Amino acid sequence: MKFNTAVDAKAHDEFVKQSPLNHLLQSSTWAEVKDNWASQIVGVTDDAGNLIASSLVLIKKLPLGFTMFYTPRGPIMDYENAELVSFFFDQLKKMAKKQKALFIKIDPAILYRTSKFGQKEASDILPGAVTMLNNIKAAGAEHLGFNQVMSETIQPRYQANEPLVSDMTTIYPKHAKRIMKDAINRGVTGRRVGIDHLDKFSEVVSMTESRKGVALRNRDYFEQLMTLYGEDAYLHLAEVNLKEKYAELQAQQAQIEKDIAETPENQKKRFNRLNDQKKSVEKYLKEFADYDTESADSTVIAGILSIKFGDTMEMLYAGMNDAFKKFYPQYLLYPQAFDDAFAASAKWANMGGVEGDLNDGLSKFKSNFNPDIQELVGEFNIPVNGLLYSLSNLAYKFRKKMK
């Protein structure tokens, strides 16, 4: 085996895409997104020159000339091959030492367990997961535990990953399909748009930030992502034309009232059905009274920004105008993103992290689409400078907690 400190970016990307550990954060382009870090792509080749391990390594400059290495959702290799794991990390430590790294942080996308939301019994540990975990530890890595809280790790250890099929309606629960239909009845539409719609997307993201008291990203960052990933960047917006839908509902109400007036008394079933329709339309009309129904322009009420890499669509950022929460735009937007991902040959749509206890609101919302809840093996630290590692790790944990 031979360690290479300058793996070709295209060769690395192809290797990552073919791996079961494929992840967007290991794409070579991610180094350009994280342009406040230095980076290298390193790997291992066999005696025939074939790439058998590869990793994007981000390098953070620290005070006094020290550094920290981080391989986001990497490295990518066969972790059941103990010899390969040991060789890779031994060589990576030597490289890190030359660059005055205090430690190396890794969090490969190794699945530990997977289940469906609401599954009563704990799922079994996946075959090979314990072997891979032990091989990493045997190579000198410190496992940071099976954390359940998202804020304790750089990347979430639990994620909601949607399996994609040609007819997604076979996956969704009945109550979710009812809500999707409700969104359509309120006039919500979803579509994929281009980079020229980023202003509207940024607006709904900022509304989400204000509502939840969190800091996400700004327009410049979203533009950077869409520019770097090009056709693999997917921006979906949910919209409603309030004026058109309000006029449509008024017309429906008038027609229903006319039909009721013309219905003979002996046609009770028809009469009851029309009255049910009237109540439904009146409910929607009452809701629309709270909005501006004079403007002819459609109103953007939600959005999702996703990036496709390999067989997975990573749904990175989402926002919604909370004034339109009764319109349930996300229930129309997520299925649109899933369908577009499947059309682009993706097998998964990763909706992102959830808390390990699955009791938070985000987990419950994502459960409406019946995703797989995937538990990853977690984070590891590989000490490089033994004397300073403990102190630097304490400082890192303190900074993350304060942040």
C-alpha positions in Angstrom: 0.0 0.0 0.0 1.1 3.5 -0.8 0.0 6.8 0.9 -0.7 9.7 -1.4 -0.9 13.3 -0.1 -2.2 14.8 -3.3 -5.0 12.6 -4.7 -6.6 13.9 -7.9 -9.9 15.6 -7.1 -11.8 13.8 -9.9 -10.5 10.4 -8.9 -11.4 11.1 -5.3 -14.9 12.1 -6.2 -15.5 9.0 -8.3 -14.2 6.8 -5.5 -16.4 8.5 -2.9 -19.5 8.2 -5.1 -19.0 4.5 -5.6 -18.6 3.9 -1.8 -21.4 2.9 0.5 -20.0 5.7 2.7 -20.6 8.3 0.0 -21.3 11.7 1.4 -21.5 15.3 0.1 -19.1 16.6 2.7 -16.4 14.3 1.3 -16.8 15.8 -2.2 -13.7 17.7 -3.4 -15.8 20.8 -4.0 -16.7 21.0 -0.3 -13.1 22.3 0.3 -14.1 25.3 -1.8 -17.2 25.8 0.3 -15.1 25.6 3.5 -12.7 28.2 2.1 -11.8 29.4 5.6 -9.9 26.1 6.1 -6.9 24.8 4.3 -7.4 21.4 2.7 -5.7 18.3 1.1 -7.1 15.2 -0.5 -5.1 12.1 0.7 -5.5 8.4 -0.1 -4.1 5.0 -0.3 -3.4 3.0 -3.5 -2.7 -0.8 -3.7 0.2 -2.4 -5.6 -1.8 -2.0 -8.9 -2.2 1.7 -8.4 -5.9 1.5 -7.6 -7.3 3.9 -5.0 -8.5 1.9 -2.0 -8.9 4.8 0.5 -9.4 8.5 0.1 -10.3 11.5 2.2 -10.8 15.2 2.0 -9.0 16.6 5.0 -9.8 20.1 6.2 -7.0 21.9 8.1 -7.9 24.5 10.7 -5.2 27.0 11.8 -4.9 27.4 15.5 -2.9 29.8 17.7 0.9 29.5 18.0 1.2 27.8 14.6 -0.7 24.7 15.6 -3.5 23.1 13.5 -6.4 20.7 13.7 -7.3 18.1 11.0 -10.9 17.2 10.3 -12.2 14.7 7.7 -16.0 15.6 7.4 -17.9 12.3 7.1 -14.7 10.6 6.2 -12.3 9.0 5.5 -13.7 6.8 2.8 -12.4 3.2 2.9 -13.3 -0.4 3.8 -13.2 -0.2 7.6 -13.5 -3.9 8.0 -10.0 -4.1 6.5 -8.0 -3.7 9.7 -4.6 -3.5 7.9 -5.9 -0.7 5.6 -7.4 1.3 8.5 -4.2 1.0 10.6 -2.0 2.0 7.6 -4.1 5.0 6.6 -4.3 6.5 10.1 -0.6 5.9 10.8 0.3 7.8 7.6 -2.3 10.5 8.2 -0.8 11.0 11.7 2.7 11.4 10.3 1.4 14.0 7.8 -0.5 15.8 10.6 2.5 15.9 12.8 4.5 17.7 10.1 1.8 20.3 10.0 1.8 20.7 13.9 -1.7 19.2 14.2 -2.8 18.6 17.8 -5.4 16.0 16.8 -7.4 14.6 13.9 -11.2 14.5 14.1 -13.1 12.0 12.0 -16.8 11.1 11.7 -17.2 8.5 8.9 -20.8 7.8 7.7 -20.7 4.3 9.1 -24.2 3.1 9.9 -24.5 1.6 13.4 -28.3 1.0 13.5 -31.3 1.9 11.3 -35.0 1.8 12.0 -38.3 3.4 11.2 -39.7 6.3 13.3 -41.9 4.9 16.1 -40.4 1.5 15.9 -41.0 0.1 19.4 -38.1 -2.4 19.7 -34.5 -1.2 19.4 -33.1 -2.3 16.0 -30.1 -4.6 15.9 -26.6 -3.3 15.4 -25.8 -3.7 11.7 -23.4 -6.5 10.6 -19.8 -5.3 10.5 -20.5 -2.1 12.5 -18.7 -3.3 15.7 -15.8 -4.6 13.7 -15.4 -1.3 11.9 -15.7 0.6 15.2 -13.0 -1.7 16.9 -10.7 -1.4 13.9 -10.8 2.4 14.1 -10.1 2.3 17.9 -7.3 -0.2 17.3 -5.7 2.3 14.9 -5.3 4.7 17.8 -8.6 6.7 17.7 -10.6 7.7 20.7 -14.3 7.1 20.2 -16.3 10.0 21.6 -19.3 7.9 22.5 -22.8 7.3 21.3 -24.0 10.9 21.6 -27.8 11.5 21.3 -27.7 15.3 21.3 -27.0 17.1 18.0 -25.2 20.0 19.7 -22.6 17.7 21.1 -21.1 16.7 17.7 -19.9 18.5 14.6 -22.3 16.5 12.4 -25.5 14.9 13.6 -25.2 11.2 14.7 -28.8 10.5 13.9 -30.3 11.5 10.5 -33.6 11.1 8.8 -32.9 9.6 5.4 -35.8 9.1 2.9 -35.6 6.0 0.6 -36.6 7.1 -2.9 -38.9 5.0 -5.2 -40.8 5.8 -8.4 -44.1 6.2 -6.6 -43.4 8.0 -3.3 -47.1 7.9 -2.3 -46.6 4.3 -1.4 -44.2 5.4 1.4 -46.1 8.3 2.9 -48.5 7.7 5.9 -52.2 8.4 5.2 -52.3 11.4 7.5 -49.4 13.0 5.6 -51.1 12.4 2.3 -54.2 14.2 3.7 -52.1 17.2 4.7 -50.5 17.3 1.2 -53.9 17.4 -0.4 -54.9 20.1 2.1 -51.9 22.2 0.9 -53.0 21.8 -2.7 -56.6 22.9 -1.8 -55.1 26.1 -0.3 -53.4 26.8 -3.7 -49.8 25.9 -2.7 -47.5 24.9 -5.6 -43.9 23.7 -5.5 -41.3 23.9 -8.2 -37.5 23.8 -8.7 -36.1 27.3 -9.5 -32.7 28.8 -10.4 -30.1 30.9 -8.6 -32.1 34.1 -9.5 -34.7 33.1 -6.9 -32.2 33.2 -4.0 -33.5 36.5 -2.6 -36.9 34.9 -1.9 -35.4 31.8 -0.4 -33.1 33.8 1.9 -36.1 35.7 3.1 -37.9 32.6 4.3 -34.7 31.2 5.8 -34.3 34.4 7.8 -37.9 34.1 9.1 -37.0 30.6 10.3 -33.9 32.0 12.0 -35.9 34.6 13.8 -38.7 32.2 14.8 -36.3 29.5 16.2 -33.6 31.8 17.5 -30.9 30.0 15.4 -28.3 31.3 12.9 -28.3 29.4 9.6 -26.6 31.0 6.5 -27.0 34.1 4.4 -27.7 34.7 0.7 -24.0 34.8 -0.2 -23.4 31.4 1.2 -26.4 29.9 -0.6 -25.1 31.5 -3.8 -21.7 30.0 -3.3 -23.2 26.5 -2.9 -25.4 26.8 -6.0 -22.5 28.2 -8.1 -20.0 25.6 -7.0 -22.3 22.6 -7.4 -24.1 23.9 -10.5 -26.7 21.4 -11.9 -26.4 19.3 -8.7 -27.7 22.2 -6.6 -31.5 22.1 -6.2 -33.5 25.1 -5.0 -37.2 24.4 -4.4 -39.8 27.0 -3.6 -43.4 26.7 -2.4 -45.7 29.5 -3.6 -49.3 30.6 -3.5 -51.1 33.1 -5.6 -53.5 34.5 -3.0 -55.5 36.6 -5.4 -56.1 33.8 -7.9 -56.9 31.2 -5.2 -59.2 33.5 -3.3 -61.2 34.3 -6.5 -61.3 30.5 -7.3 -62.7 29.8 -3.8 -65.3 32.5 -4.2 -66.4 31.1 -7.5 -66.6 27.6 -6.0 -68.7 29.0 -3.1 -71.1 30.7 -5.5 -71.4 27.5 -7.6 -72.0 25.3 -4.6 -74.7 27.7 -3.3 -76.4 27.6 -6.7 -76.3 23.8 -6.8 -77.8 23.6 -3.3 -80.6 25.9 -4.3 -81.3 23.8 -7.3 -81.2 20.4 -5.5 -84.6 18.8 -4.9 -85.5 18.1 -1.3 -85.6 14.3 -1.9 -81.9 14.2 -2.9 -80.6 14.2 0.6 -77.3 12.6 -0.2 -76.5 15.2 -2.8 -77.7 17.9 -0.5 -75.4 16.7 2.4 -72.4 16.4 0.1 -72.9 19.9 -1.2 -73.2 21.3 2.3 -70.0 19.5 3.3 -68.2 21.1 0.3 -69.6 24.5 1.3 -68.3 24.2 4.8 -64.8 23.3 3.4 -64.7 26.2 1.0 -66.0 28.6 3.7 -63.2 27.4 6.0 -60.6 28.2 3.4 -62.2 31.6 2.6 -62.1 32.5 6.3 -58.3 31.8 6.4 -57.7 33.8 3.2 -59.3 36.8 4.9 -56.1 37.3 6.9 -53.9 37.8 3.9 -53.5 40.3 1.1 -55.6 39.0 -1.7 -55.2 42.0 -4.0 -51.7 41.5 -5.3 -51.4 39.6 -8.5 -47.9 38.2 -7.6 -47.4 34.8 -6.1 -46.0 34.8 -2.6 -43.1 32.5 -1.7 -43.9 30.8 1.6 -41.2 28.1 1.9 -38.0 26.8 0.4 -35.4 24.0 0.5 -31.8 24.1 -0.8 -30.3 20.7 -1.6 -27.2 19.3 -3.2 -27.0 15.9 -5.0 -23.7 14.0 -4.7 -23.5 10.3 -5.7 -26.7 8.5 -4.8 -27.9 10.9 -2.2 -29.6 14.3 -2.2 -28.6 16.2 0.9 -31.3 18.6 1.9 -29.2 21.2 3.6 -31.3 24.3 4.4 -35.0 25.0 4.7 -37.1 27.9 5.7 -40.8 28.9 6.0 -42.9 32.0 6.5 -44.7 31.1 9.7 -47.6 33.3 8.8 -48.6 30.6 6.2 -48.1 27.6 8.5 -51.8 26.6 7.9 -51.0 26.2 4.3 -48.6 23.3 5.1 -46.1 24.3 2.3 -43.4 21.9 3.4 -45.8 18.9 2.9 -45.9 19.8 -0.8 -42.3 20.9 -1.1 -40.5 17.9 0.4 -42.3 15.4 -1.9 -41.4 17.7 -4.9 -37.7 17.5 -3.8 -37.9 13.7 -3.4 -39.4 13.3 -6.8 -36.7 15.5 -8.5 -34.0 13.6 -6.6 -35.3 10.2 -7.8 -35.5 11.6 -11.4 -31.8 12.5 -11.0 -31.0 8.8 -10.1 -30.7 9.4 -6.4 -31.5 6.6 -4.1 -31.8 8.7 -0.9 -32.9 12.1 0.2 -31.2 13.0 3.5 -33.4 15.4 5.4 -30.6 16.0 7.9 -30.1 15.5 11.6 -32.5 14.7 14.3 -32.1 14.3 18.1 -31.4 10.8 19.3 -34.5 10.5 21.4 -36.7 11.6 18.5 -38.8 13.7 20.8 -38.1 17.1 19.2 -40.4 18.9 16.8 -38.1 18.5 13.9 -38.0 14.7 14.3 -41.8 14.6 14.5 -42.2 16.7 11.3 -39.7 14.5 9.3 -41.5 11.4 10.5 -44.5 12.4 8.4 -42.5 11.2 5.3 -41.7 7.8 6.8 -37.9 8.1 6.5 -35.3 5.7 7.8 -33.8 6.9 11.1 -30.1 6.1 10.7 -27.8 6.1 13.7 -24.1 6.6 12.7 -21.2 5.2 14.7 -20.1 8.7 15.8 -17.0 10.9 16.1 -13.4 10.0 16.9 -10.3 11.9 17.9 -6.9 10.7 16.9 -4.3 12.4 19.2 -1.2 13.7 17.3 0.5 15.8 20.0 0.1 13.8 23.1 1.2 16.5 25.5 -1.1 19.2 24.2 -4.0 17.0 23.0 -5.9 16.9 26.3 -5.8 20.6 26.8 -6.7 21.4 23.2 -9.6 19.0 23.3 -11.0 20.7 26.5 -10.6 24.1 24.8 -12.4 22.7 21.7 -15.3 21.3 23.7 -15.6 24.6 25.7 -15.6 26.7 22.5 -18.3 24.4 20.9 -20.5 24.6 24.0 -20.2 28.4 24.1 -20.9 28.7 20.4 
